[in-house]
Amino acid sequence: MLGEAEIGSLDAVVDRFTTSLHAAGPYRPPHAGDGPAVDGLVAAVLAASGAGGAPGLVAAAAAAGFGVHDVGGRRLLVSDPRTARSWGLVVLPAVVGERAPQVVVEIPHPHSDLRTERVGLGVLDRLDAALLLQAGAHRHAGAPAWARRRADFPADVSHRPDSVFARLAAGIVAARGTPQVQIHGCADREGFDVVASSGAAPGTALLDEVTRGLRAAEERVRGGGEPGCEALSGTRNVQGRLAARLGTPFVHLELCRSLRADPRRRESVARVVADAVAATGSTTG
């Protein structure tokens, strides 16, 4: 948990949390006995984002191992990365309403996909009704020595439907039909900077707007499934499969390392995503 001395700007808090996550860190997925606490957390996050306000948020968060802090005009829920219940970090919308959050910005591989959380924070800077959902552990944390497939890594939340990350995303999207934008990182590749796809879901106007905006920003963009991009298209991603079942927008972005290392380009991607959500998405009620 964060002590009061550790509370600073939202960017600083998220950065400290993210850089504390390591492949050898502790992690376990929720087990059956955690079900009521996780369900309570999902319900409390939905209530805190909507018109009902946030009664019971602190207690529900604590039951699931999260602390609650007010940082930079937003509410931050964060787990303790020193414990096996390092299940996530959530930044709630700065404004609430019946149709909030306007978008869920997802960071499934913090510290592993370097600086992806900074793109997510850039979107929050531009959209008061956005919610940030970040995994609470490095994608390799808690993995058995024999793990090879992504689904064998318990903290790889984009491939594990049992994670708190997945259950929060599912609860929000099922209740509100909220669009998801999920940000990943890849190594620099020949011929492109970004792969923009819809995973297993159909393409949407949101994906089209993001793709157009990135190209206008002079990033070299490939679409999902194009030659050389098949493994970067998120087709096995559980949040994308959720969107496909529910008919909700899902955008999967793979950003090359040199883009993520450049503050100007990161801010450009954040602006493009925020503008695309504003152009195609809902507004708060």
Secondary structure, DSSP 8 states (H G I E B T S, - for coil): ---GGG---HHHHHHHHHHT--TTS------GGGHHHHHHHHHHHHHHHSTT--TTHHHHHHHTTEEEEEETTEEEEEE-TTSTT---EEE--SS--TT--SEEEEESSTTTSTTHHHHHHHHHHH-TTEEEEE-SS-TTTT--TT--SGGGSTT-GGG-TTSHHHHHHHHHHHHH---EEEEEEE--BTTBSEEEE-TTS---HHHHHHHHHHHHTT--EEETT-TT-GGGS-TT-HHHHHHHHHT--EEEEEEEHHHHT-HHHHHHHHHHHHHHHHHHS----
